[in-house]
Amino acid sequence: MQRNRRKRTARAGKQNVGKKAEGKSSSILNPGRKAPNFSLNSTPDQKVSLKDFRGQPVILAFYPADWSPVCTDQLSLYAMVMPEFKKFNAELLAISVDNIWSHLAFAKDRKLNFPVLSDFEPKGKISRQFGAFKEKIGESARALFVIDQDGIVRWSHLSPDGVNPGAEGILSALEQLNAPKAQ
């Protein structure tokens, strides 16, 4: 019953949840690869590093822009689903190329309960390292990664433009991380 409730919650807004970008090949980091470490600003004078979360799962949510309708819906959904992520001891880090001042206003307005990190200068450096940067338009792609406690990408997803990927894929990946290993 809880799994069904989680599915409904993860699909809030009747979004296309968990669907791969059909017909598109992606260059995002695939499962099994070591996630590149990074340090990005969460405030003008504070940085967050991926290595700070070693020992626990991390969800990276790259997104195109603060204030856009789909990004607002996506990140608001993650704020609502955060208690489900926390059941897996997972941290969520949202990343876009917007500047830190935009992020601070956006996070406050949307009541986001996770760090929103600025990949602003040099623009898109970290997004590029994860294969989640759109050169032609100069913004992050809508890409998701679940990284295990050892810093290895265990799940990745590139969402089509304008489609909120929801949270079901993330939750499934977190469940798989906690599944008992076959001997």
Long-range contacts (C-beta under 8 A, 24 or more apart in sequence): 6-84, 6-171, 7-168, 9-80, 9-81, 9-84, 9-167, 10-77, 10-81, 10-84, 10-166, 10-167, 10-168, 10-171, 11-166, 11-168, 12-77, 12-80, 12-166, 13-73, 13-77, 13-164, 13-166, 15-73, 15-163, 15-164, 15-165, 15-166, 16-163, 16-164, 16-165, 16-166, 17-165, 17-166, 17-167, 17-168, 17-169, 18-157, 18-165, 18-166, 18-168, 18-169, 18-172, 19-160, 19-163, 20-157, 20-158, 21-158, 21-159, 21-160, 22-160, 24-158, 24-160, 26-131, 26-143, 26-158, 27-131, 28-130, 28-131, 28-132, 28-141, 28-143, 28-145, 28-156, 28-158, 29-130, 29-131, 29-145, 29-153, 29-156, 30-153, 30-156, 31-152, 31-153, 31-154, 31-155, 31-156, 32-152, 32-153, 33-152, 33-153, 34-151, 34-152, 34-153, 35-60, 35-130, 35-145, 35-147, 35-151, 35-152, 35-153, 36-126, 36-129, 36-130, 37-151, 38-126, 38-129, 40-95, 40-117, 40-118, 40-119, 40-126, 41-100, 41-117, 41-118, 41-120, 42-100, 42-103, 42-115, 42-116, 42-117, 42-118, 43-100, 43-104, 44-100, 44-101, 48-93, 48-115, 48-117, 50-93, 50-147, 50-151, 51-151, 53-91, 54-149, 54-150, 54-151, 55-149, 56-89, 56-90, 56-91, 56-149, 57-88, 57-89, 57-90, 57-91, 57-146, 57-147, 57-148, 57-149, 57-174, 57-177, 58-90, 58-91, 58-92, 58-93, 58-146, 58-147, 59-85, 59-90, 59-91, 59-92, 59-93, 59-144, 59-145, 59-146, 59-147, 59-170, 59-174, 60-93, 60-95, 60-130, 60-143, 60-144, 60-145, 60-147, 61-92, 61-93, 61-94, 61-95, 61-143, 61-144, 62-94, 62-95, 62-96, 62-127, 62-130, 62-132, 62-140, 62-141, 62-142, 62-143, 62-144, 62-145, 63-94, 63-95, 63-96, 63-140, 63-142, 64-96, 64-134, 64-139, 64-140, 64-141, 64-142, 65-96, 65-98, 65-139, 66-96, 66-98, 66-102, 66-103, 66-105, 66-106, 66-116, 67-102, 67-106, 70-142, 70-162, 70-163, 70-164, 71-96, 71-142, 72-110, 73-164, 74-142, 74-164, 74-165, 75-110, 75-112, 75-116, 76-110, 76-112, 77-164, 77-166, 77-167, 78-112, 78-114, 78-167, 79-110, 79-111, 79-112, 79-113, 79-114, 81-167, 81-171, 82-113, 82-114, 84-167, 84-171, 85-170, 85-171, 85-174, 88-174, 88-175, 88-177, 88-178, 90-146, 90-174, 93-117, 95-119, 95-126, 95-127, 95-140, 96-139, 96-140, 97-123, 97-124, 97-127, 97-133, 97-138, 97-139, 97-140, 132-158, 144-169, 144-170, 146-170, 146-173, 146-174, 146-177, 148-177
